[in-house]
Amino acid sequence: MKADLHLHTTASDGRLEPEALVRLAIEKGLDTIAITDHDTIDGVVTALAVAKNLPLLTVIPGVEINTDAPHSEVHVLGYFIDYTDRNLAISLHHLRDSRKDRAQKMIVKLGDLGMKIDWQRVQELAQGGSIGRPHIAKALLEKGYVSSERQAFDNYIGRNGPAYVEREKLLPVEAVRLIIGAKGLPVLAHPANIDNLDELIIELKAAGLVGIEVYYGEYSAGTVDAMLKVAHRYNLIPTGGTDYHAFGHSTEIMIGQALSPSKSVESLFALANK
């Protein structure tokens, strides 16, 4: 089984429409994918509808919820969510509104630094999806203020940058509970750089965490091994995915280059079908 369980579409900050992403997954020979856009499920319905007529691919409805923790940001993936759940929809809508407010404040800060970008252009780049920092980075690149989107993050809008703005977020344990409330399976995303990881996992597992992303696109073999030990220590399902956005960077990890083990995918399906 070839399963990439961390993919983004234009519903958040990815560059491919859900239909295009599904077709690319098939082209790459994948059997299973999860649509995990940031704080939105808007891309899920389209992806499921397209995949319904393409029996070679299973699409897991998912989400990636951005949360806050001391000194770091924690992302929680939700798999097999009920994307019609009203409480989930309301909560995610609220989070997306906070993204808009944050983006507008960042634009003001960038303007104070002499880098003028238009809010309207950032909205256009988001294509109606959830607005994120990659859209601001692209607007900065278009204006010639930076030589790459990565430089925009490193120098200006990253966590320690002069134009960085915090936004309203859930706590990690709140995200886990929200996912469980929508009948989903919560998995901790790209955990290697999280402060006090063991302490966090103990808290999240008590709330219902079932897995941890071990085989992440950007991880070295050593990091994968370390995270696998964490998964075993806490009896969590070790999942994997590329976190693919289709940014087009020469260094971007392509869809399908980081996969979940077949046994892990089978375990997720078993839990989802309980």
N, C-alpha and C positions, 0 to 999 in steps of 0.2 A: 504494500500500500504506500502511495506517495501522497502525503498530506501536508499542506502548508496552511497553518492555522493562525496566520497573522497578516492580513492584507487590508489595504485601504483603497477607497474609491473617491470619486469626486464628491461623494456625499459628505466627506470631511476634507482632508488635505491631500488625498491621492490625486493623480493626474489622469487616471483612466475611468471612464464611465463603468458602472457595474457590468453592463453587457460585455464591454471590451475586456474587462478583467477576467470574466468567466471564460471567454473564448481564448484568451492568452493562457489561462490555466490548462485548458484542454490541449492547446498547442504544445505546452511544455510537458505533457504527459502526466499531469496530476490526476489523482483519483478523488481527492477530497480537499476542499478549501473552506476557510472560515472568513466571512466578511466582518471585519472588526474596526469599523470607523470610529473616530473619536467622538464620544458623547452624542452619537446619533445612530439610528437604525434605518435611516431613509434609503440607504442603498440595498438593504436586504431583500425587499419585496421584488425589485427588478432582477436581482441576481438569481433569486429562487425561480422566478418565472422563466428566465432564459434557460437555466439549468434543467428545468422540467422537461424541455424538449431535447435535451442533450444527455442521454442516459449514462454517458461515460463519466459524469462528474457529479459528486454529491456536494452540495453547498450547506454548510452549517450556519444558521443565523447567529450572528454575534455582535459584540460591541466592545470598545475599549474605553473605559471610564478613567479620566484623569482625576487623580486625587492628590491631596496635599499631606505631607508629613514633615516633621521638623528637619530643616536643612535639605530637603529633597522632595521631588515629586514622585509619586507612586502611581503606576498604571495597573488597572485590574481588567483583565479580559473576561468577558462573559460568553460562554458557548451554549448553544441550544436554547437561547432565550425565547420567551413568548413575545414576539415583536408587536403583538396587539395589546399587550398589557398596558392599561391606562396609567397606572402609577409610574411605570418606567417611562412612558412617553412624556408625562408631565415633568418628571425629574430631569430628563435629558433636555427637554425644551428650556428649562430654567438654566441649565449649565451652558447651553448654546447662547442664550441671551448674555450671560456673563462673559462669554468669549468675545462678543461684539463690543461690549463696554471696554474690555481689556484692550482690544485691537485699536479702538479709537484713542485711548489714552496713550498707547505706544506711538501712534502716529503724531500726537501732539509733542511727545518727548523727542521724537526724531526730528520734528520741525524745529524744536528749540536747539537741536544740534546742527542745524543747517541742512537737513535732509528732508526736503518736502516731497511727500507722496500723498496721493489722493485717496480718501476713503472710498470713493466710488470705484476706483481701480482695484482696490483690495477686494471689494465685493464682487467685482467682475471675475477676478481670479478665483474666487471661491465657488463660482458658478452655481450659486444658490445653496451650496452646502455649508457645513459648519466651518466658521472662519477660524483659522489658526495662524500661528507665527510663520509657517512656510509661505503663506500668501503675502505677508508683509515682506518677507525676505525676497520673494520674487519681484515685488514692486520696487524694492530698493535696487535690485540687480538691473531691472529695466531702465531705471533712471541713471544708472552708471555710478551709483554711490558705493557699490561694492563690486568686487570682481567675481564673486560666487555667492550663492545662497548660504553656504557654510560660513563664509566670512561675515555675513550679516548676523548670524547667530553668535559666532565667536567674539565679534567686536561690539555688537550693539544690542541685540534682543535676546541673547542667552541669559541664563539666570543671574549672572554677575555683570551683565552689560548695562550701560547707562540709560538705555531706553526700555529696560525690562519692567514689566508691570505684573504684579501678582493678580490673580483673578479668583473669584469665588469657586471653591472646589468642595467636594465631599471629602470626608475622611476615608481612608482605605477600608475600614470596617463598615462604613455606611455603604460604600460601593458594593462590597461583598453581599451585604444584606439586600440591597436593591436588586442585584442579579438573582439571588435566590428567590426573592419575592416574585420575580418574573419567570420562575421555573427554570432558571439557567444554572450553569456550572461555572463558578468563579475560579479563575487561574491568575496567579501573580505574573505580570509581564516583566520581561527583561530586568531581573532582580539584582544583577551583580553589583550595581553601584548604589544600592539602597543602604542607607545608614541603619545600624542596629537591625539587620535583616532577621536574625533569629528571633529577636523579641517581637518583631512585627508578624512573622509567620505564626508564632504561637497565638497571638491575638486573632489573626485572620482565620486560622484553622478552627479555633473555637467558634467563630462566626459562620463557618461553613466552607472555607477554602478547600478546593479539591486538587489543585495542581499548581505547578510552577513552570515557567518557560525556561527550559534548560538549553535547548538547541536553537539559540537565537542567531539571526543572520550575521551579526557583527562580532560574535564571540569567538575567541581563540579556543583551541583544543583544551588548554589549561583551564580557561574559564568554564567551559562546558563541563569538564571533570569536576570542578569545584561545586558548580551548581547541581550536578547530579548527586553529589554526596549530600547536599542540603535536602534534595528531594527524597532521598532514601532515609535520611535522618528523621524526617517528619512524615514519612509515608504519603508523599504527594505524587500525583501523576506527572511525570516529566514530559512536557509538551515542547513543540518547536514551531518556528515560523520565521519568515524573512523580515516582517515589518515592511513589506514592499509598498512603495508609494508611486512608482513609475516617474521619479524625478528626472531620470535621464542622465544622472551623473555617471562619469566613467567608473567611479568606485562603488556605485550602488550595488547592493546584493540583489540579484535578480530573483524573481518569483521562482520557487522550487529549489533554491539553493540551500535552504535550511528546512528540514522536514521533521515532523513528529514521528517517533517510532510507531510502527504498526500496532504494537501492544498497547501503547498509550492511547491511540485513537480508538481501539476496540474498548478500552476501559471507559473512555468518555461516552461512547455510544451506549455501553451497558448501563452507566449511571443515568444517562438521559432517558433510557427506556424503562427505568424502574417504576 
